[in-house]
Every structure is written in structure tokens, then in C-alpha cells.
Amino acid sequence: APPVAVPIALIGPPPDSFFRIGDGITFYWSSPELLAPGQQFTVYALAGGAQLALGSIDEANLGLGYQLHVVPGLSIGQPGPFNWAIALEDQASGAIIGQSGVRGITLIADN
């Protein structure tokens, strides 16, 4: 079954942001409903047709808002633009229940 429309609102970082490849980045989003038991949100980097999980959380940390702090450059490994999105997933099966829109950011080389 295709993912249902879950209104996951991307908050930050802003579209078309630039970060050094070694920077920690905090991804922010909100959802109108609390996570149900057995669900998690995963932040994905989308680049070159691949989907790479940057990290997951399984409980609210800002009420109905959520944040995850990661260093995407450690996973992505090279400078350049990439898109990111949030998926609501079933922890047991990994099935995607819903997904946010997509937003782009760019990693630049550490100089």
C-alpha cells in the first residue's frame, strides 16, 4: 500500500541552506499527532536515487515538534547538494506510513 498522507511539516533547516561537511545539523519538523507505540520518525538524505537514513527518533522531544541532531557528512561522505525528507515508519516492519515533502540543502568542503 502506498504511504498515506501524514501532514509532517518541515521546519528547519531552511531550504537551500549551506553547511560544511563536518557540521552537525539539527533537523526540525512537526506532526499533528503524537507517535503511536511502535512508530518512529526517520530523517533521510535523498541523493542520486538513493535514500540514506541519517537517524531516527521514537518519541516527541518538543511536544508535537521533533528534532534530530546529526552530522550528515559522516554518512554522505562528499560535498554537494542533497535533498532530505522525514518518514513516519513502523519500527517492526520498517514500512513507511507517511512522508514529508522534500527540502534541499548543500554540504560544502571543510576549508
N, C-alpha and C positions, 0 to 999 in steps of 0.2 A: 504494500500500500504506500502511496506517496505521502511525504510528510504533510501533516495538517498545518494550517496557517496559525502559528502561535505568534502573537504580536510582541516579539522581542525587539526592543528599541535600542539601537546602538547609541551610546553617549560619547565615548571617547576611546582612543584619541580622535581628534578631528580629522575629517577627510583630507587626504593628500599631505599628511604630516611627514616630517623627515626626522629620523633618529640615526645615531651612529650604530654600527652593527653590534657593538658591545653594550649598548644601553639597555637598562631594564625599562620595560614599557608596562604601564597599567592599563588594561582594557576594562572599560566600564559599559554596562548595559542595564536595562531594566525589563521586567516582565510583570504583567498584571496579576499573576498568580504565583503563590509560593511553590517551590519544588515539591512534588509528591515523593513519598518514600520510594527509593529505587530509581530516582531520576537524577541526572546531573546536567550541568551546562559545560560544554567543551568549546574552547576558543581554537579555531582552525585557521591556519595560513593556507591560502589558495594560490599556487603559483605553478605555471607550466602544466596545467591539467592535473596536478597532484593536490591532495588535501592532507595537510600535516597537522596533527594535534599538537598544540602548544601547551595545553594544560586544561584541567577540569576542576570544577568545584561542585559540591553536592549539598550546599546549604547557603541560605541567604547571608550576606555579610553587610548589607546596607538596607535592611528592610526588604522592599521589593526591588531594590537595586543590587547589583552584583559587581564585583571587581576581581580581577586576576592579574597579578604582577608576575611577569616572566621576562626572560631575555631571548626574544625570538631569533636573534642572530646565532645563538648556540645551536638551534635546530635547523635554521635555514642555511647557514654556513657561508653565504655570499651576499655582497651588497646588491641592491636593486629594488625595484618595486614589487610589492605583493599585495594581494587582497586578503582581508580577514572577515570571518563571519562567526557567529555563535550558533551552536546547535544544542537543542534540548534532546537528550538521549535517555534511553532505558539502560541502566547500568548493567543489568544481567545479560541482555542480548546485544547491546551496542546499537540497537535500532534508533534511527533518528526520528523523533516525534515531531519536531518543528525546527525551523531555522530562521535566523535573522536575515536581513538584507546584507549586502556585501559592501565593504568600505576599503579603500586603498591607502597604504602608507608606503614609504620608501626607506630602506636602510642604506646608509652611506658608509664608506670605509672609515675606520678609525684613523685619524691622522695625527 
